[in-house]
Amino acid sequence: MKLLVLSENSNGAWPYLYVRSMGPYELRRRAKAKGFKAEIIEWFTYWSKDQLKAAIKSYFSDTDYPVLALSTPFYLQDIYQIKDILVWAKELFPNIKIIHGGARTYDDNFDGIIDVFFLGRSMKMFDDWLDKKDLSLYTVNKDPLVLTNNYFDQVIDNPVMPDFYDYDFLHPKDMVGFEIGVGCKFNCTFCNYELRNSKITNLVDTKQLHEYFDMMYKKYKVQHYFAADDTLNETDEKLEIVAEAVSNLTYSPRITAFARVDIINGRKQQLKLLEKINFQSLFFGIETFNPEVSKKLRKKSGIGNLYETLKQIREVCPNTFTVAGLIIGLHGDSKQHIFESVDKVISDKLIHSLEFYPLHIAKENGITKYDYLSEIDRDPEKHGYKINDVISFHHHNKKIAVTEWESDWTTYKDANTIVNELETHCGNKIARIGHLTYAGLSSMGILKSTKDAYLQEKVIYSKAHALSKQLKELYIGKKLKYLETK
């Protein structure tokens, strides 16, 4: 068998970034461990049709069992850009298998083209598929074949750390990932992460992480990283692993991660660990500054003074770019409280950037499965939300459901209006970019410090788009020449 992974993670929200996904490298590692040949093509939407055809044709020319894997973790629509290539590959290699993964949904418009859709975390399913085992345990749809691991055992799954080779053509401006542990031990009512409420027992080895950081810099001059953990500070041990791994290196790794302020509220010892790690950027899913609403979400923001904790984080980590996410429309909240808390954050300079999201209540349907629904999604009325209607909009030729909800103080439509009002209200008083965006733009040298994030967005993104395209074209030229020899 020969496996060729086509990866694309730079469209959708981040078309201007130059970041490596972790999934394709884990697929390659697992395929190689079983004795199969495997290669990766990054940023497939940036390749011309002729370039992609040349790479696929030359790579699969001498194999009886070709497998083309598509990885699109952020933007499922990317596969439409190469639909004609997939049809062409099916015609040229009648026995080819085309699989898709990285997303939590699938698209049955590719019936007859894509043979298998893998939903969610798919390591065990992928291994079983490679070994041609019975997949009925995972099958949630047969036409097309859709697999999801409802019986995923969070206790035994291992964190992922990519294996890179010279022929991956890493660049010093790359940002690459790692995991400390798999899953999240919390169970917030709004969260649709399928591995929430997990026991995190298998953690990455500190020495292995240290060697990863050391090798990436010495061999490839890579300095920027993202931690893929859902909550990196859910335990002190996870932060301690990172803090020890970055010590005694010849450089300071620039790491971005997801974290929770309310945990730091109750575990002030984490401030010292944050200071040691010296994160490039952090995203705090605060959701609301209203303590009573936080409790309903199963967050502990009411314990201690959240504003004071943000101030302490700013003091011990002055160079860390911090982002707070707020959900608009939560039951028990109010428009007045939201605006007052935003004004306090801005006036006291507690956060560098704010992001606002209207509450989204999903509904199980043909392409959205039960395992990827939050507790609020599954039983809105129990959590204080009345469902007035389920409307739909078209995604390609498919209808996608949108739930029109009503809380005790607002509606879905009004929450969207409030988001727009908040963005106008904030104006240029606070930055408006996410932590991954900040880290990615920093890795490319577009942003030099937290102050640069306040530059006009058009200036930032114009430079980033041009440089990202240039870097991807450089990669494509090298990778195409390499694949022609394989």
C-alpha positions as CSV (number, residue, x, y, z in Angstrom):
1,M,0.0,0.0,0.0
2,K,1.0,3.6,-0.7
3,L,-0.6,6.4,1.2
4,L,-0.6,10.0,0.0
5,V,-2.1,12.5,2.4
6,L,-3.4,15.8,0.9
7,S,-3.6,18.3,3.8
8,E,-5.2,21.8,3.9
9,N,-5.7,23.8,7.0
10,S,-5.1,27.4,5.9
11,N,-8.4,28.3,4.4
12,G,-11.7,29.1,6.2
13,A,-10.6,31.2,9.2
14,W,-6.9,31.3,8.5
15,P,-6.1,31.6,4.8
16,Y,-3.1,33.8,5.6
17,L,-1.2,31.5,8.0
18,Y,1.6,29.0,7.5
19,V,0.9,26.3,10.0
20,R,1.4,22.5,9.9
21,S,-1.5,20.2,10.9
22,M,-0.7,17.3,13.2
23,G,-3.2,14.8,11.8
24,P,-1.5,14.0,8.5
25,Y,1.8,13.4,10.2
26,E,0.2,11.0,12.7
27,L,-1.4,9.1,9.7
28,R,1.9,8.8,8.0
29,R,3.6,7.6,11.2
30,R,1.0,4.9,11.7
31,A,1.1,3.8,8.1
32,K,4.9,3.6,8.1
33,A,4.8,1.6,11.4
34,K,2.8,-1.0,9.6
35,G,5.4,-1.2,6.8
36,F,3.4,0.9,4.2
37,K,4.9,3.8,2.2
38,A,3.4,7.2,3.0
39,E,3.9,10.8,2.0
40,I,2.2,14.2,2.7
41,I,1.2,17.1,0.4
42,E,0.6,20.2,2.4
43,W,-1.8,23.1,1.3
44,F,-3.3,21.2,-1.6
45,T,-5.6,24.1,-2.6
46,Y,-2.5,26.1,-3.5
47,W,-1.2,23.5,-6.0
48,S,-2.3,23.9,-9.6
49,K,-4.4,21.2,-11.1
50,D,-1.5,20.1,-13.3
51,Q,0.9,20.0,-10.3
52,L,-1.5,17.9,-8.2
53,K,-2.1,15.5,-11.1
54,A,1.7,15.1,-11.8
55,A,2.4,14.4,-8.1
56,I,-0.5,11.8,-7.7
57,K,0.3,10.1,-11.0
58,S,4.0,9.8,-10.4
59,Y,3.6,8.7,-6.7
60,F,1.0,6.0,-7.4
61,S,2.4,4.7,-10.7
62,D,3.9,1.5,-9.2
63,T,1.5,0.4,-6.6
64,D,-1.5,-2.0,-6.6
65,Y,-3.1,-0.4,-3.5
66,P,-3.1,3.4,-3.7
67,V,-4.8,5.3,-0.8
68,L,-5.5,9.1,-1.1
69,A,-6.3,10.6,2.2
70,L,-7.8,14.1,2.5
71,S,-7.3,16.1,5.7
72,T,-9.3,19.3,6.2
73,P,-9.6,20.0,9.9
74,F,-11.1,23.5,9.6
75,Y,-12.8,23.9,6.2
76,L,-14.6,20.9,4.7
77,Q,-15.4,23.0,1.6
78,D,-11.8,22.7,0.5
79,I,-12.4,19.3,-1.0
80,Y,-14.8,20.9,-3.5
81,Q,-11.7,22.7,-5.0
82,I,-10.2,19.3,-6.0
83,K,-13.4,17.3,-6.7
84,D,-12.4,17.0,-10.4
85,I,-9.0,15.8,-9.3
86,L,-10.6,13.1,-7.2
87,V,-12.8,12.0,-10.1
88,W,-9.7,11.9,-12.3
89,A,-7.8,9.8,-9.8
90,K,-10.7,7.3,-9.6
91,E,-10.6,6.9,-13.4
92,L,-6.8,6.6,-13.6
93,F,-6.5,4.2,-10.7
94,P,-9.7,2.1,-10.5
95,N,-8.7,0.4,-7.3
96,I,-7.8,3.6,-5.4
97,K,-9.3,4.3,-2.0
98,I,-10.1,7.9,-1.1
99,I,-10.7,8.7,2.5
100,H,-11.4,11.9,4.4
101,G,-10.7,13.0,8.0
102,G,-10.1,15.9,10.3
103,A,-13.7,17.2,10.6
104,R,-16.7,16.3,12.7
105,T,-19.1,16.3,9.8
106,Y,-19.2,14.7,6.3
107,D,-20.6,15.6,2.9
108,D,-22.5,13.0,1.0
109,N,-22.1,15.0,-2.2
110,F,-19.0,12.9,-2.6
111,D,-20.8,9.6,-2.6
112,G,-19.0,7.4,-5.1
113,I,-15.9,9.5,-4.9
114,I,-14.8,9.5,-1.2
115,D,-15.0,5.9,0.1
116,V,-14.7,6.6,3.8
117,F,-15.3,9.6,6.1
118,F,-13.5,9.4,9.5
119,L,-15.2,11.7,12.1
120,G,-13.4,13.1,15.1
121,R,-10.3,11.6,16.6
122,S,-9.7,8.6,14.4
123,M,-6.4,6.9,15.3
124,K,-7.9,3.6,16.4
125,M,-10.4,3.6,13.5
126,F,-7.6,4.3,11.0
127,D,-5.5,1.5,12.4
128,D,-8.4,-1.0,12.2
129,W,-9.2,0.2,8.6
130,L,-5.5,-0.3,7.6
131,D,-5.6,-3.8,9.2
132,K,-9.0,-4.6,7.4
133,K,-10.7,-5.3,10.6
134,D,-14.5,-5.3,11.2
135,L,-15.6,-1.6,11.3
136,S,-19.3,-2.2,12.2
137,L,-18.6,-0.9,15.7
138,Y,-17.8,2.5,14.3
139,T,-20.2,2.7,11.4
140,V,-22.9,5.4,11.7
141,N,-23.7,5.7,8.0
142,K,-23.2,3.2,5.1
143,D,-23.8,5.3,2.0
144,P,-21.4,6.9,2.1
145,L,-19.4,5.0,4.7
146,V,-19.0,7.2,7.8
147,L,-17.1,6.1,10.8
148,T,-17.0,7.6,14.3
149,N,-15.5,6.2,17.4
150,N,-18.3,6.2,20.0
151,Y,-16.3,3.8,22.2
152,F,-13.1,5.8,22.2
153,D,-11.1,5.0,25.3
154,Q,-9.6,8.2,26.5
155,V,-7.5,6.5,29.1
156,I,-5.2,4.6,26.7
157,D,-4.9,7.0,23.8
158,N,-1.5,8.6,23.6
159,P,-0.7,12.3,22.9
160,V,0.6,13.1,19.4
161,M,3.9,14.6,18.5
162,P,4.7,14.8,14.8
163,D,7.7,13.1,13.2
164,F,9.3,15.4,10.6
165,Y,11.8,14.6,7.9
166,D,14.0,16.7,5.6
167,Y,11.6,16.0,2.7
168,D,8.8,17.8,4.6
169,F,10.7,20.9,3.8
170,L,10.2,22.8,7.1
171,H,10.9,26.5,7.1
172,P,12.0,28.6,10.1
173,K,8.7,30.5,9.8
174,D,6.7,27.3,10.3
175,M,4.4,26.8,13.4
176,V,4.1,23.1,14.4
177,G,2.1,21.4,17.1
178,F,2.2,18.9,20.0
179,E,-0.1,17.4,22.6
180,I,0.5,16.9,26.3
181,G,-2.5,14.8,26.9
182,V,-5.7,13.7,25.1
183,G,-9.2,14.8,26.1
184,C,-10.4,17.3,28.7
185,K,-11.4,16.4,32.2
186,F,-14.1,19.1,32.4
187,N,-17.7,18.9,31.1
188,C,-18.9,22.4,30.3
189,T,-22.6,22.5,29.3
190,F,-21.9,24.4,26.0
191,C,-18.9,22.3,24.9
192,N,-19.3,19.8,22.0
193,Y,-15.8,18.4,22.3
194,E,-16.4,14.6,22.1
195,L,-13.5,13.8,24.5
196,R,-14.8,16.1,27.4
197,N,-15.3,14.6,30.8
198,S,-12.2,12.4,30.3
199,K,-9.6,11.0,32.6
200,I,-6.3,12.3,31.4
201,T,-3.8,9.5,32.3
202,N,-1.3,9.3,29.4
203,L,0.8,12.4,29.3
204,V,3.8,13.0,27.0
205,D,7.2,12.3,28.4
206,T,9.0,15.5,29.5
207,K,12.3,14.3,28.0
208,Q,10.6,13.5,24.7
209,L,9.1,17.0,24.5
210,H,12.4,18.6,25.4
211,E,14.1,16.7,22.7
212,Y,11.4,17.7,20.2
213,F,11.9,21.4,21.0
214,D,15.7,20.9,20.8
215,M,15.7,19.0,17.5
216,M,13.2,21.3,15.8
217,Y,15.4,24.3,16.4
218,K,18.8,22.8,15.8
219,K,17.7,21.0,12.6
220,Y,15.0,23.3,11.1
221,K,15.3,26.6,13.1
222,V,11.6,26.2,14.0
223,Q,10.7,28.2,17.2
224,H,6.9,28.5,17.1
225,Y,4.5,25.9,18.4
226,F,0.8,25.3,19.3
227,A,-0.3,23.1,22.1
228,A,-3.3,21.2,20.7
229,D,-4.7,20.3,24.2
230,D,-8.2,21.5,24.8
231,T,-7.2,22.9,28.2
232,L,-3.4,23.0,28.8
233,N,-3.7,24.2,32.4
234,E,-6.4,21.7,33.5
235,T,-3.8,20.2,35.9
236,D,-0.5,21.6,37.3
237,E,1.3,18.5,36.0
238,K,0.6,19.4,32.3
239,L,2.1,22.9,32.8
240,E,5.0,21.4,34.8
241,I,5.9,19.1,31.9
242,V,6.0,22.1,29.5
243,A,8.0,24.2,32.0
244,E,10.6,21.5,32.4
245,A,10.7,20.7,28.7
246,V,11.6,24.3,27.7
247,S,14.3,24.7,30.4
248,N,17.9,24.4,29.4
249,L,17.3,24.9,25.7
250,T,19.5,27.2,23.6
251,Y,16.3,29.2,22.7
252,S,12.9,30.0,24.2
253,P,10.1,28.1,22.3
254,R,7.2,30.4,21.5
255,I,4.1,28.4,22.4
256,T,0.4,29.3,22.0
257,A,-2.3,27.4,23.9
258,F,-5.9,27.2,25.2
259,A,-6.2,27.8,29.0
260,R,-8.8,28.6,31.7
261,V,-8.6,31.6,33.9
262,D,-10.9,30.2,36.5
263,I,-8.5,27.3,37.2
264,I,-5.7,29.9,37.8
265,N,-8.1,31.6,40.2
266,G,-8.1,28.5,42.4
267,R,-4.5,27.4,41.7
268,K,-2.3,30.5,41.9
269,Q,0.8,28.4,41.8
270,Q,0.1,28.2,38.1
271,L,1.2,31.8,37.7
272,K,4.8,30.8,38.3
273,L,4.5,28.0,35.7
274,L,3.1,30.5,33.2
275,E,6.0,32.8,33.9
276,K,8.5,30.0,33.4
277,I,7.0,28.9,30.1
278,N,6.6,32.4,28.8
279,F,3.8,31.7,26.3
280,Q,3.7,33.5,23.0
281,S,-0.1,33.7,23.3
282,L,-3.0,32.2,25.3
283,F,-6.7,31.9,24.6
284,F,-9.1,32.0,27.6
285,G,-12.6,30.8,27.0
286,I,-14.1,33.0,29.7
287,E,-17.6,32.9,28.1
288,T,-19.0,35.4,30.6
289,F,-17.8,37.5,33.5
290,N,-21.1,36.9,35.3
291,P,-20.3,34.5,38.1
292,E,-23.8,33.0,38.3
293,V,-23.9,32.3,34.6
294,S,-20.4,30.7,34.8
295,K,-21.6,28.3,37.4
296,K,-24.5,27.2,35.1
297,L,-21.8,26.5,32.5
298,R,-19.9,24.4,35.1
299,K,-17.1,27.0,35.1
300,K,-15.7,28.3,38.4
301,S,-15.3,31.9,37.5
302,G,-17.2,32.9,40.6
303,I,-14.4,31.6,42.8
304,G,-12.1,34.5,43.5
305,N,-11.8,37.7,41.5
306,L,-11.5,37.0,37.8
307,Y,-10.4,40.5,37.0
308,E,-7.7,40.4,39.6
309,T,-6.4,37.1,38.2
310,L,-6.2,38.5,34.7
311,K,-4.2,41.4,36.2
312,Q,-1.8,39.0,37.8
313,I,-1.4,37.1,34.6
314,R,-0.6,40.3,32.8
315,E,2.0,41.2,35.5
316,V,3.9,37.9,35.5
317,C,3.6,37.4,31.7
318,P,3.9,40.9,30.2
319,N,5.0,39.6,26.8
320,T,2.2,37.0,26.4
321,F,-0.6,38.0,24.1
322,T,-3.9,37.1,25.8
323,V,-7.3,36.6,24.1
324,A,-10.7,36.2,25.8
325,G,-13.7,34.6,24.2
326,L,-17.2,35.6,25.3
327,I,-20.5,33.8,24.4
328,I,-23.4,36.2,23.8
329,G,-26.9,35.1,24.8
330,L,-26.3,32.8,27.7
331,H,-29.2,32.2,30.0
332,G,-29.0,34.5,33.1
333,D,-26.7,37.0,31.5
334,S,-27.6,40.5,30.4
335,K,-26.6,43.0,27.7
336,Q,-25.8,45.6,30.4
337,H,-23.5,43.2,32.3
338,I,-21.7,42.2,29.1
339,F,-20.9,45.7,28.1
340,E,-19.9,46.7,31.6
341,S,-17.4,43.8,31.8
342,V,-16.0,44.5,28.4
343,D,-15.5,48.2,29.4
344,K,-13.7,47.1,32.5
345,V,-11.4,44.7,30.6
346,I,-10.5,47.5,28.2
347,S,-10.1,50.3,30.7
348,D,-7.9,48.2,33.1
349,K,-6.0,46.6,30.1
350,L,-6.6,43.1,31.3
351,I,-6.7,41.4,28.0
352,H,-5.0,42.2,24.6
353,S,-7.9,40.9,22.4
354,L,-11.6,40.1,22.7
355,E,-13.6,37.7,20.5
356,F,-17.4,37.5,20.7
357,Y,-19.6,34.6,19.6
358,P,-23.4,34.2,19.6
359,L,-24.5,31.1,21.4
360,H,-25.0,28.4,18.8
361,I,-27.3,25.5,19.6
362,A,-26.8,22.6,17.2
363,K,-29.3,19.9,16.2
364,E,-28.6,16.3,15.3
365,N,-29.1,15.6,11.6
366,G,-27.7,13.6,8.8
367,I,-24.2,15.0,9.0
368,T,-24.1,16.2,12.6
369,K,-24.0,13.2,15.0
370,Y,-25.0,13.0,18.7
371,D,-21.5,12.6,20.0
372,Y,-20.6,16.1,18.7
373,L,-23.4,17.8,20.5
374,S,-23.1,19.7,23.8
375,E,-25.4,19.2,26.7
376,I,-27.2,22.4,25.8
377,D,-27.6,21.1,22.2
378,R,-29.1,17.8,23.4
379,D,-31.6,19.4,25.8
380,P,-31.9,23.2,25.4
381,E,-35.0,23.6,27.5
382,K,-33.3,22.0,30.5
383,H,-30.7,24.8,30.4
384,G,-33.2,27.6,29.9
385,Y,-33.4,27.9,26.1
386,K,-36.7,27.8,24.2
387,I,-36.4,26.6,20.6
388,N,-38.7,28.7,18.4
389,D,-37.7,27.4,15.0
390,V,-35.1,25.5,13.0
391,I,-34.2,27.3,9.8
392,S,-31.8,26.2,7.1
393,F,-29.3,27.7,4.8
394,H,-27.6,26.1,1.8
395,H,-24.0,24.8,2.0
396,H,-23.3,23.9,-1.7
397,N,-26.5,21.9,-2.5
398,K,-27.1,20.7,1.1
399,K,-29.3,22.3,3.7
400,I,-27.7,23.0,7.1
401,A,-29.9,23.5,10.2
402,V,-29.7,26.6,12.3
403,T,-31.6,26.7,15.6
404,E,-33.5,29.9,16.4
405,W,-33.4,29.9,20.2
406,E,-34.7,32.3,22.9
407,S,-33.1,32.8,26.4
408,D,-34.5,34.7,29.3
409,W,-33.2,38.0,27.9
410,T,-32.5,37.7,24.2
411,T,-32.8,35.6,21.0
412,Y,-30.4,34.1,18.5
413,K,-31.0,36.9,16.0
414,D,-30.6,39.6,18.6
415,A,-27.4,37.9,20.0
416,N,-25.9,38.2,16.5
417,T,-26.8,41.9,16.5
418,I,-25.2,42.4,20.0
419,V,-22.0,40.8,18.7
420,N,-21.9,43.5,16.0
421,E,-22.6,46.2,18.5
422,L,-19.8,45.0,20.8
423,E,-17.3,45.0,17.9
424,T,-18.3,48.5,17.0
425,H,-18.2,49.5,20.7
426,C,-14.7,48.2,21.1
427,G,-13.4,49.9,17.9
428,N,-9.7,50.2,18.0
429,K,-9.5,50.3,21.8
430,I,-8.6,46.6,21.9
431,A,-7.2,44.1,19.4
432,R,-9.5,41.8,17.5
433,I,-7.4,38.8,16.5
434,G,-7.3,35.3,18.0
435,H,-4.3,33.6,19.7
436,L,-3.5,31.2,16.8
437,T,-3.7,34.1,14.4
438,Y,-1.3,36.2,16.6
439,A,1.1,33.2,17.0
440,G,1.0,32.4,13.3
441,L,1.6,36.0,12.2
442,S,4.4,36.2,14.7
443,S,6.0,33.0,13.4
444,M,6.0,34.6,9.9
445,G,7.6,37.8,11.3
446,I,4.5,39.9,10.5
447,L,4.0,40.8,14.2
448,K,7.0,41.6,16.3
449,S,5.3,42.3,19.7
450,T,1.8,42.5,21.3
451,K,1.6,46.2,20.3
452,D,1.7,45.2,16.6
453,A,-1.6,43.4,16.9
454,Y,-3.3,46.8,17.1
455,L,-2.2,47.7,13.6
456,Q,-4.9,48.0,10.9
457,E,-6.1,44.5,10.0
458,K,-5.8,45.2,6.2
459,V,-2.1,46.0,6.7
460,I,-1.4,42.9,8.7
461,Y,-3.4,40.5,6.6
462,S,-2.2,41.9,3.3
463,K,1.4,41.2,4.3
464,A,0.5,37.8,5.7
465,H,-1.4,36.6,2.6
466,A,1.5,37.6,0.3
467,L,4.2,35.9,2.5
468,S,2.1,32.8,3.2
469,K,1.5,32.3,-0.6
470,Q,5.2,32.8,-1.2
471,L,6.2,30.2,1.4
472,K,3.6,27.7,0.1
473,E,4.8,28.1,-3.4
474,L,8.4,27.5,-2.3
475,Y,7.2,24.3,-0.5
476,I,5.3,23.1,-3.5
477,G,8.2,23.5,-5.8
478,K,10.5,21.4,-3.5
479,K,7.8,18.8,-2.7
480,L,6.8,18.2,-6.3
481,K,10.4,17.7,-7.4
482,Y,10.8,15.2,-4.5
483,L,7.7,13.3,-5.2
484,E,8.7,12.8,-8.8
485,T,11.6,10.8,-7.6
486,K,9.4,8.5,-5.4
